[in-house]
Amino acid sequence: MTSEPGPTHDRAYRSPAGIAGGCLLLALGAWLGIDAVVGGEGRTPWVALAGLLLVVPLVVAFTLRPAVFAGENHLRIRNPFRSITLPWAAVSGFRSGYSNEVFDQSGTKYQLWSVPVSLRGRKKAQRNLARAAAAGDPGRPSLIGRSGAQNRPTRAPADQVMDDLRELGEARAAEPAAQGEPEVRWAYEIIAPALAGAVALAALLAIG
């Protein structure tokens, strides 16, 4: 889980694994697609182009696009097909289960795609917490390793992100600049080309 300065000094949270996977898929798709366009015969180049028009936006949507931006006055969530802006006063709570979610005051749920839950990370954090308890200091946020120089977190990275968002929301919710209603915008820049690619691909396959 990476945290970095985002637009207007918001804090941005993204999934490094998702970004890496997306780049690999795009590189593979470009290689196969260009090969089919250059070396293909008949309808093959057109089918390849239509397939790329469909697949590339979807890969971007599910890997490179997701992000969470936490600012002083609002939480902005960029999911595969929607962008949601929640003023902190509109946030009623967060929930971590098999996915990380935020709720607005009406009870509407929004999933945080860029903050995926890692069960492996939670188990590792629990083991570190157990070691800290065995060392006689269960309340510490970290554990000094046997080498005396290694800190081991007792919270999974995604859970720590949720704790940070929860604390920021509670601290800022009463501020005048953090008031307002949720805003949802569909990502037509992703939906439109993917839909066009799907229609073109279906038409080409139907002709054949």
NORMOMO-V429960 format. One line per field, one symbol per residue. ss: DSSP state (h for helix, s for strand, l for the rest). A space follows every 10 residues. Layout:
BEGIN
ss = ???
END
This chain:
BEGIN
ss = lsssslhhhl sssslhhhhh hhhhhhhhhh hhhhhhhhhl lllhhhhhhh hhhhhhhhhh hhhhllssss lllsssssll lsssssshhh ssssssllls ssssllllss slllllllhh hhhhhhhhhh hhhhllllll lsssllllll ssslllhhhh hhhhhhhhhh hhlllhhhll llsssslhhh hhhhhhhhhh hhhhhhhl
END
